[in-house]
Amino acid sequence: MQRIALYSQDTHGLGRMRRNIAIARTLAADEPRAILLISGAGEAAILGLPEGADSLGLPALEDAGHPGSRCLGIGTDALVRLRSEALRSALAAFRPDVLVVDRLPAGVGGELRASFETLHRMGTKIVLGLPDVLGDHERVWADWHTSDSIDLVRRHYDRIWVYGDPNVFDPVVEHGLPRDLRRMARYTGYLDGSRADPLAATRAGTIRSEHGLGDGPVHVCLANGGDDGARLADTFARTPLPGGSTGVVLTGPFMAPGRVAALDAVARRRDDLRVVRVLPGADTLIWMADRIVAMGGYHTTSEALAAGRRPLMVPSAHGRPDQRIRADRLENLGAADVLPAAELDPTALHEWIAADARPPAPLAGVIDTDGLSRLPLLLDELDTPVEVPRRRLTDRRFGGTRVALAPERAVSAAG
């Protein structure tokens, strides 16, 4: 039985873990596989793991940029040593055939470095998984070219999987990675978690019943644990909603308890608002939603696009340029609406929610949201030489989802 390890880190949200769980579901559904998800997000298990998968929780990080311990009261160096040893021991015991590393070639604080020699001795294929947008070009370029990240990928990685559509944003090209790394890149299309969840179709009624959402329209706000996420959640909680509809604020597990308590206090004064911290069926909630307000994180965006929804994105004003870049590209392609953080207030949200919902404008082009279906093929492709020309993989076993773009934007999308 093939063994797959998926490594990620989560600080202000569960987006990367949700991405890896969607990947695990797809690979487990394709054929029996043993899958180990490794993360600092201990909430992984409650999000729902497929049969044959288990999770390993590392001591949690406080923040990806300054990775001190969230709970243990130890400094950065001690935490990285602890996590690094745990990683090396776990990977040596599990002996994965493939390790998929989310975004950071060396792991947080370089915690994966100690494992590479062990992985090579075991013959493990190593894949770097990248979202569509890594961040501001100048910062990403500097990070990759002033560190040893490029050399690290060259020496230790077999492929780069880009979880996006290069017609929207091509991180390998736009962030200026060298040609030899470009030859390693394979584009999956955006990943849609709900298509890989066999229970997704039955969850909508359960979610409505358990959270008292009634039978009317549902409007969803997805925030993270940072300051900008808290501001978005608070503004949504104070926004008047159309009659007969219900609003849901999904805070995630990392929002400060005091902020969640304040949202709960607002919800108790309204009969049309619910506050939820963690929801195993978050992807189903997005498919159920009539209107989606979010910050523009990768996974929420992927699910909204695949569900045929035109989300309102309110990108973070501080520290998350990937959200702004992603939101701007999708707005230019006619697939999303954008509200700058400086213009965020209850009136602006009310006007957008109350307006007639517009689907992504039709017919001139497509955004590929069929990424999960290609992952089994990409696993098989790891056995071929990297010099094989990269191509968009297809498989008739899976149906594709396409999101139409605005006709007047087709030329810029192709360019």
VENQUIWO-V46631 format. One record per run of one state. SS is the DSSP state (hx for helix, st for strand, lp for the rest). FROM is the first residue (numbers start at 0). TO is the last residue. If there is no record, write none. Layout:
BEGIN
SS_FROM_TO, SS_FROM_TO
END
This chain:
BEGIN
lp_0_0, st_1_6, lp_7_13, hx_14_29, lp_30_31, st_32_38, lp_39_40, hx_41_46, lp_47_51, st_52_56, lp_57_59, st_60_60, lp_61_67, st_68_68, lp_69_74, hx_75_93, lp_94_96, st_97_101, lp_102_106, hx_107_109, lp_110_111, hx_112_121, lp_122_123, st_124_130, lp_131_135, hx_136_145, lp_146_147, hx_148_155, lp_156_157, st_158_162, lp_163_169, hx_170_173, lp_174_177, hx_178_183, st_184_186, lp_187_191, hx_192_195, lp_196_198, hx_199_209, lp_210_216, st_217_221, lp_222_225, hx_226_236, lp_237_244, st_245_249, lp_250_255, hx_256_267, lp_268_271, st_272_275, lp_276_280, hx_281_287, lp_288_289, st_290_293, lp_294_296, hx_297_305, lp_306_310, st_311_312, lp_313_319, hx_320_331, lp_332_335, st_336_337, lp_338_339, hx_340_342, lp_343_344, hx_345_353, lp_354_364, st_365_367, lp_368_369, hx_370_380, lp_381_400, st_401_403, lp_404_405, hx_406_413, lp_414_414
END
